[in-house]
Amino acid sequence: MKVTVTGGAGFIGSHVTNRLLEAGHEVLVIDNLSRGFKELVNPKAKFVEADLADQDKLTEVLKGQEAVIHLANYIVVPESVERPVEYAQNNVVNTVKLLEAMRASQVQKMIFSSSATVYGETKSLPIKESDPIGFANNPYGASKVSMEQFIATYQKNWGMDAIILRYFNPFGPNENHEPETHAIPNFVIHSLKKEPVPLYWKGEQVRDFIYVEDLAAAHVQALKLKGLQVLNVGTGQGTKVIDVVKKIFSIVGYEVPVNDLGPRAGDAPATYASAELIKQTLGWQSETSLEEGLKKTIAYFQSKISP
């Protein structure tokens, strides 16, 4: 299948591209490189530097493609709180432009990178796909809710296959954000540099940490789905953030101080997935344990950080 990956020069997009190529698909990566890295793009993929705001260019480059895996979103929760208009423009408006380009180019399948943030403050755990979408805790989450709604609208009105994957907390190699705000790479980098680890809420918040290679595999399997589908992508287990820090210390063989940063706007106290529906629908489940994933992630950052 001819598959386009928007944001394919980014953390998750680079892994998705690799998995698609391994499965024998022909891959086109579209990325404006504002937050991606050209060196992460597999040379076996075709690469086009383009911005999703350029609807005419998108329409041209998508001709002949069969599916789009859409990952080109801004994803930093604290930044979204500071710059909500930018998040609405980049995430929501540009997604609609992409959908219009797909419609004009007759591309009939989208797999969308959504987020557990769409559930807002949940009343019960684990979170199921049948749970209502709540009021988002931050503009990033609000943008994902809106993007899901637009994608579902295109499916209803124009028959486009729309597979919405709601990620929980991905981690792993190739996460090179600058500045880095996600928990695990921050913990690993500071630990390896023997600097104080930044920790919000004393690490008492609970998250579902999914290794990026497992997450990428779900996208490849989702290509076979039709119609409108909404699936959680998580391990089905919640882990306290402080316990992740302790595991990292155990793997590296020493501890560093913890920098208590207190509360942070936009955070939910606990989120973890019910992973039953995706197992039933795709036969997919996470295969990498938290400890194994952390070891691979630490090894990646060790290769990047000079001693």
Protein Blocks (a to p, Z undefined) as FASTA:
>chain_A
ZZddehklbmklmmmmmmmmmnopacddddehlmgcfklpcfkbccddddfklmmlmmmm
mgopabdcdfbbcfbfklmmmmmmlmmmmmmmmmmmmmmmmmmnopabdcddddfklnmp
afbdcddfklccdddfbfklmmmmmmmmmmmmmmmmnopacdddddfbdcdehiacdcdf
bfklmmmmmmmnopacddehhlpaccddddfklmmmmmmmmmmpgcjddddddehiacdf
klmmmmmmmmnopacddddebjaehiafbdcddfklmmmmnopacfbdfklmmmmmmmmm
mmmpcZZ
